[in-house]
Amino acid sequence: MTCCYSERRLARVGVKDLSGSIAAPDVKLNLGGDFIKESTATTFLRQRGYGWLLEVEDDDPEDNKPLLEELDIDLKDIYYKIRCVLMPMPSLGFNRQVVRDNPDFWGPLAVVLFFSMISLYGQFRVVSWIITIWIFGSLTIFLLARVLGGEVAYGQVLGVIGYSLLPLIVIAPLLLVVGSFEVVSTLIKLFGVFWAAYSAASLLVGEEFKTKKPLLIYPIFLLYIYFLSLYTGV
């Protein structure tokens, strides 16, 4: 009886039925002309000012470069420079000035590391010492060249000195073969040092030095003698 009375009273008062669910707003996002319906969580984040969490950056084509290009390593350029150093005669037609005018770091570093590896004989400290001599020896040649009036950058000297170690690497197998013949071994060592010094000096000692060329050629020659001593121990 009481229940029926309550229902009739509610009907007269006009109370509406509050049961049911609240529909989520139908929000659509325009991406490239296509409308994509957003979820409730996405809509909530955007309304609260956190829409930046949902942003996706486009891939930059420059970020997908090959590793060698990213490190600025040109293998063809390095190979050409190696040929220029190993064959320093002008009659062969190589544009040898590219070794000086277009210096790089990875090619000379690879040559110095390779020379260090064949000089190891189980002594890993030799590697760091040879790299140190390369860096500071090149710095000495650079400072001397600048004092003498040469227009050369430190990076150019570093690259030329590093690449010009190749003749010493070439004679290394020969020294292993003729090591028991002292006279022949000494001649090969002198040939390797002259070869390396000539390759470096012909690139670094330009016409601007005029009569001062011996002042720069001599320390370059001594530097390669020291490099050879690190390999042979003499």
Solvent accessible surface area in square Angstrom, and as a share of the most:
residue,aa,sasa,rsa
1,M,192,0.86
2,T,106,0.62
3,C,88,0.53
4,C,68,0.41
5,Y,107,0.41
6,S,50,0.32
7,E,108,0.48
8,R,119,0.43
9,R,130,0.47
10,L,98,0.49
11,A,80,0.62
12,R,156,0.57
13,V,103,0.59
14,G,51,0.49
15,V,90,0.52
16,K,169,0.71
17,D,120,0.62
18,L,166,0.83
19,S,91,0.59
20,G,81,0.78
21,S,110,0.71
22,I,172,0.88
23,A,91,0.71
24,A,65,0.50
25,P,84,0.53
26,D,93,0.48
27,V,57,0.33
28,K,118,0.50
29,L,55,0.28
30,N,86,0.44
31,L,100,0.50
32,G,86,0.83
33,G,56,0.54
34,D,97,0.50
35,F,138,0.57
36,I,92,0.47
37,K,139,0.59
38,E,22,0.10
39,S,64,0.42
40,T,93,0.54
41,A,68,0.53
42,T,28,0.17
43,T,14,0.08
44,F,102,0.43
45,L,51,0.25
46,R,96,0.35
47,Q,118,0.52
48,R,137,0.50
49,G,53,0.51
50,Y,107,0.41
51,G,13,0.12
52,W,157,0.55
53,L,98,0.49
54,L,65,0.32
55,E,127,0.57
56,V,133,0.77
57,E,156,0.70
58,D,137,0.71
59,D,127,0.66
60,D,66,0.34
61,P,109,0.68
62,E,115,0.52
63,D,112,0.58
64,N,112,0.58
65,K,90,0.38
66,P,87,0.55
67,L,128,0.64
68,L,81,0.40
69,E,103,0.46
70,E,106,0.48
71,L,75,0.37
72,D,121,0.62
73,I,34,0.17
74,D,82,0.42
75,L,107,0.53
76,K,172,0.73
77,D,29,0.15
78,I,25,0.13
79,Y,132,0.50
80,Y,70,0.27
81,K,1,0.00
82,I,44,0.22
83,R,86,0.31
84,C,0,0.00
85,V,0,0.00
86,L,47,0.23
87,M,68,0.30
88,P,5,0.03
89,M,95,0.42
90,P,108,0.68
91,S,107,0.69
92,L,85,0.42
93,G,66,0.64
94,F,38,0.16
95,N,94,0.48
96,R,25,0.09
97,Q,82,0.37
98,V,30,0.18
99,V,1,0.00
100,R,29,0.11
101,D,94,0.48
102,N,77,0.39
103,P,54,0.34
104,D,39,0.20
105,F,98,0.41
106,W,98,0.35
107,G,1,0.01
108,P,0,0.00
109,L,31,0.16
110,A,58,0.45
111,V,9,0.05
112,V,0,0.00
113,L,68,0.34
114,F,110,0.46
115,F,0,0.00
116,S,0,0.00
117,M,109,0.48
118,I,50,0.25
119,S,4,0.02
120,L,17,0.08
121,Y,149,0.57
122,G,63,0.61
123,Q,80,0.36
124,F,154,0.64
125,R,174,0.63
126,V,21,0.12
127,V,30,0.17
128,S,69,0.45
129,W,118,0.41
130,I,0,0.00
131,I,39,0.20
132,T,48,0.28
133,I,26,0.13
134,W,2,0.01
135,I,67,0.34
136,F,121,0.51
137,G,11,0.11
138,S,0,0.00
139,L,64,0.32
140,T,80,0.46
141,I,4,0.02
142,F,38,0.16
143,L,94,0.47
144,L,52,0.26
145,A,2,0.02
146,R,115,0.42
147,V,121,0.70
148,L,22,0.11
149,G,45,0.44
150,G,2,0.02
151,E,130,0.58
152,V,6,0.03
153,A,55,0.42
154,Y,65,0.25
155,G,35,0.34
156,Q,30,0.13
157,V,1,0.00
158,L,24,0.12
159,G,1,0.01
160,V,0,0.00
161,I,0,0.00
162,G,0,0.00
163,Y,2,0.01
164,S,0,0.00
165,L,0,0.00
166,L,19,0.10
167,P,0,0.00
168,L,1,0.00
169,I,18,0.09
170,V,63,0.36
171,I,2,0.01
172,A,6,0.05
173,P,77,0.48
174,L,88,0.44
175,L,14,0.07
176,L,129,0.64
177,V,114,0.66
178,V,29,0.17
179,G,48,0.46
180,S,101,0.65
181,F,126,0.53
182,E,141,0.63
183,V,110,0.63
184,V,66,0.38
185,S,12,0.07
186,T,64,0.37
187,L,110,0.55
188,I,28,0.14
189,K,40,0.17
190,L,84,0.42
191,F,122,0.51
192,G,0,0.00
193,V,3,0.02
194,F,118,0.49
195,W,50,0.18
196,A,0,0.00
197,A,6,0.05
198,Y,110,0.42
199,S,0,0.00
200,A,0,0.00
201,A,8,0.06
202,S,41,0.26
203,L,1,0.01
204,L,4,0.02
205,V,15,0.09
206,G,19,0.19
207,E,138,0.62
208,E,73,0.33
209,F,3,0.01
210,K,156,0.66
211,T,127,0.74
212,K,90,0.38
213,K,62,0.26
214,P,87,0.55
215,L,106,0.53
216,L,0,0.00
217,I,69,0.35
218,Y,136,0.52
219,P,29,0.18
220,I,0,0.00
221,F,43,0.18
222,L,79,0.39
223,L,21,0.10
224,Y,0,0.00
225,I,72,0.36
226,Y,88,0.33
227,F,0,0.00
228,L,13,0.07
229,S,27,0.17
230,L,42,0.21
231,Y,14,0.05
232,T,39,0.23
233,G,66,0.63
234,V,122,0.70
